[in-house]
Amino acid sequence: MLMKEQRCSDVASLPFNKQLAAGVLVFERMLPSLIVFSRDTGLDISCYERAREAAWLGLRNGTGVAGDRALNEECLMRAPDTENFTHKLTSYALNAALAMSEILEFSVDHGLRHIKHVLELATDSAYLYAMSPAPSFPARSEFENRKIGERMISEESRRQQEDIDFVRRLPDRFDEDAISLLRTRANSQSPLLPYHRE
């Protein structure tokens, strides 16, 4: 709990563009689950792809995401419904979709609660993955599940803190070099869930 409070405090101390950057970095780790889900189910995720590119453009321009409301309504409408899909990635894809929605909302009202929710959605996905039977793991005891869950949550918490520390060190106004560093970091991260790679 202390680590979560520390991350929330640290991200709260950042200016808007760096809070947005931290949220986008976390979303990039969640995105592979949404992509795999889309490939397997045929769900149209073009709105999330547009939102992702708009977020990166907003970081470059320092303005946030343009056209946020309409794009967010479309993204919310297309979010995978856990009652309509039985795919093993449904919950993770939903969390990724909701994370992008929070990023879009943050661009509109600058409410820090949106970025905090992005962090929570990623942590929830790590916990859900660790506590669910997965093909990459043999049958596990409750104790083993709990230990794996603790490790995955700890790892995601550490990665979030590293993202926050990384964006803190960038210049307050993002120039091309800062955007390039952010893109490199986003592209070099492993996905949130270990068995989902693009």
N, C-alpha and C positions, 0 to 999 in steps of 0.2 A: 504493500500500500504506500509506503514511504517513497519508493521509486516512482510510482505513478504520480504522486503529488509533486515530486521533484521535476518530472518531465513537464507536467502541466505548468508549474511555476516557471520553468526555463523557457517554454514556448511562449508563455504570456509576456515574457520580458523582451520578446523580439518585435521588430516593426512588422507591419502588415505583409510586405512582400516576402519576408523571411518566414513568417508563419505559413503563408501560402506555399512556399517552397518546401517546407517540412511536410505539409500535408500531401503535396504532389509526390514527394519521394516515397512516402508510405504507400500511397495509392499505386505507384509503379510496381511495388512488390506484390500487391494484391491482384493486379491486372491479369497475370497469366492464368489464374483460375477462371476468370470471366472469359478469356479467350478460348481456353480449352472447352469450357461449358458451351460456348457459342458454336464451336466447331462440331461438338457432339450432338447438340440439340437443334441447331439451326436458328437459335435466337439471334435476332438482328441487334448487334451492339454498336452500330454505326454512330449512334448519339454519344456513346461513351468515348469513342475514338475522336469525334469532333470536340467533345468537352475536354478531353486530354490535350489535344493540340491547342485549343483555346486557352487552357490553363498555362501551357508553356509560352504561348504568345503573350499572355497577360503578365507572366514573370518577366519576359523580355522588355515589355513596354512599361512595366510598373503600374498597370492599371487594373489588374485582376482580370476576370473572364468576361468578355463582351457578350451581350445577349443572354445573360445568365438565366433569367426567369423562364423564357420559352424553352431553352435548352434543358433546363432542370425539370420542367414539367414533362418533357419528352422522356428524359432519362428515368424519372420516377414511374412513368407509365409503362416503360419497357422493362423495369426491374423484374427479375425472375421471381415468380410466386412459388413458394415452397409447397403450396397445395396443388399446383399444376404440373410440377416436375418431380421426378423421382431420381434424377441423376445424382451421383455421389457428390458432385460439386455445387449443387444448387445453393446451399447455405453460404458457401464461400463466394460464389458469383454474386449472390444478393448483397453480401457485405461489401464487395468491391463496388457494386452499383451504388449502394448507399453512401460509400465513402466519396465517390465522385459527386453525388448530390450535395453532400455536406461542403465540399470544396466550392461548388457553384453558389451555394447559399452564403458561404463565407465571403465570396467576392462581392455579393450584393450588400450585406449588412455589416461585414467585418467582425461578426460575433465570434469570439474565441471559442465558444462552446462547439462550433462546427469542427474546428481543427482538433479539439479534444475528442470529439466523437469519432473522427477518422482514426485517431490513435487507439481508441477503445475497440473499434470494429476490427482493426488488424489484430489486436491482442485476443479478442474473442475468437477470431478465425484460428489463431494458433492453438488456443485452448480446445476448440471444437475438434480440430484435426487430431490433436494428441489423445483426446478422450473417445474418439470414434474408431471402430474397427477399420483398419486400412489394409489394402492388399500387400503393402510393403512390410507389414509387421505380422509375425505369427500371433496366435491367440495370446493375450496378455492378461495378467491378473490385475485387479483393481489397484494394487500397490504399484505395479509397473506402469499402468496408465497414469496414475497420479504423478509419478516421478518424471515420466516423459512429458506430461503436461506442464509441470513446473519448469523443466528445462526449456521447452519451446516458448513458454511465456517469458521466461527470463531472457532468452535469446532475442525475442522480438522487442522486449523492453530495452535491451542494450542497443539494438539497432536503431530504435527510435531516438534514444538519447544521442547516439552518434550522429544521426541525421540533424538533430537540433544543434549539436555542437558544430557540425560542419557548416550549416547555413549561418550560424552566429559569426563564424570567421570570415564570411564573404563580405565584400564592401556593401554599405547600406543601399547604394543604388547599383542594381545589377547591370554590368556592362557585358559585352560579348564574351569576355573571358570568364566571368562568373557564370553565365548561362552555359557555356561550354563545360565548366567544371560540374555544374548540376546535372547536365545531360550525361556526362561520363559516369558520374556516381550512379545515376538512375539505371544506366545501361549495364553497369558492372555488378549490380546487386543480384544476389540469387533470389528467386521467388520466395514469397512468404511460406508457401507449402512446399516441402522438399521434393515431392514427386511430380510437380507440375512445372514443366519447362516448355518454352515456346519452341 
